[in-house]
Amino acid sequence: MNAKQIGPLTGILFVVLVILAFVVGGETPDIDDSAQSVVSFYVDNDSDQQIAASLLALGCVSFLFFLGALRRALRAAAGDEGGLSTVALLGGLMIVVGASIFAGIGFTLGDAADDLPASAVLTLNALNSDLFFPLAVGTAVFNLGLALAVLRHGALPRALGWLALVIGIVALTPGGFFAFLATGIVIVWASIVLAQRAAGPGPQPAATP
């Protein structure tokens, strides 16, 4: 592995860390669960919630490095325009903001649930369940921007562009959470392609549309 491959491969690291965060954090209480069951869950699973939040935050760090590598590839293929690569970058930043919000709420619940009044824990749990718009907006913008960039300028395989387009549209519907999960496929696919190109000899020419 050479140094140029590290940036693209951070996309895979992001997906792995997000999966680990979901596994460690487990299924959190629903909004309509009783106050006692909600508080008990976070008190009994405080360490798991803090670890899951930390993994998610680390994933956000790695995703930012991936976005840098992705934008460089999209920008190179798009020539001097770069508008769609910027849209994909901004969408990725929104994903980071949304995921970081969930990480912050989850860590707070794990760290302070036994010190907060039940009403505060219920409020934080509700936000942890329903504050999904930043993540949904980021998922839609990232996938749509990436899809249009790929389909117009050919920076990555066209099949990846079509997949991102479908996911971006789904992200605008009530199936936004599943679109976020499916975005992991796009990120891993793009990471592998970019890493393979970085491993090749010499500079890679821009792909033709």
Number of C-alpha atoms within 10 A of each C-alpha: 9 9 8 15 18 16 21 29 24 24 28 22 21 26 22 16 20 23 18 17 24 16 12 18 21 13 9 16 20 15 17 9 11 12 15 10 12 20 25 15 18 25 18 13 18 22 16 19 28 24 19 26 29 19 23 29 23 18 26 27 16 22 26 20 17 26 23 13 23 25 19 14 18 25 21 19 24 23 10 8 11 16 14 23 26 18 20 27 24 17 26 27 22 22 26 24 16 21 22 21 21 22 25 16 19 27 21 18 28 24 18 14 23 16 11 13 11 15 11 14 21 24 12 19 22 15 16 21 14 12 15 17 14 17 26 27 19 27 34 30 26 28 30 26 25 32 27 20 26 27 18 16 21 19 25 25 15 18 12 18 25 18 17 28 23 15 26 28 17 20 26 16 12 10 13 22 16 13 23 21 15 18 22 18 16 18 26 20 17 23 24 16 16 21 21 15 17 20 16 10 7 8 9 12 10 17 14 11 14
